[in-house]
């Protein structure tokens, strides 16, 4: 099983809403990532969890709050977002390594902020 | 600062052609290089991972090579099919963190 599953696939929210994106993998990977991707651009790294601990925060605004409840799950809590936060949010996982293991991505959650 | 460039930005070929996508990087101190495929509005699919000690990797009709000394990788697609139409992204793993440095991608259209 080489799947990373993301829910929901689409999300529309107002600027005052609170919502969450969810990600799950059962490959036994111990590194999990959140990326943000705008149209016709490569993904931008947001957060990295390694062994359920936050290891990298790429100076992401606090309106994005990641959580890693266990080794298979990764959440991204959203609050008071701005229209410019509309994007495809991608979750990925890999085996941690001295460098980087092969990255496996989910299908993404398409977020629209009104 | 590591920079990754992909040439060409777009490519349109007739079905059946063999084709080469190029990726270049400015700093040879990399851990690995990955090629991904992305269909419109979808997530990324990992195609091939080449570790820094390797020269090439093959999967089916795909072959990726790595020449660290010249800062280049190529993705060779044999006997292209319309289903190969997608954006192909190259990313290098470098530095002490788990950050990939990405190219802007090559948009490939294979015409029946």
Interface residues (C-beta under 8 A of the other chain):
Chain A: X4 X6 X31 X33 X41 X42 X43 X45 X48 X50 X55 X56 X58 X88 X90 X92 X94 X96 X98 X99 X100 X102 X103 X104 X105 X106 X107 X108 X110
Chain B: X31 X32 X34 X36 X41 X42 X43 X44 X45 X46 X49 X51 X52 X89 X91 X93 X97 X98 X99 X100 X102 X103 X104 X105
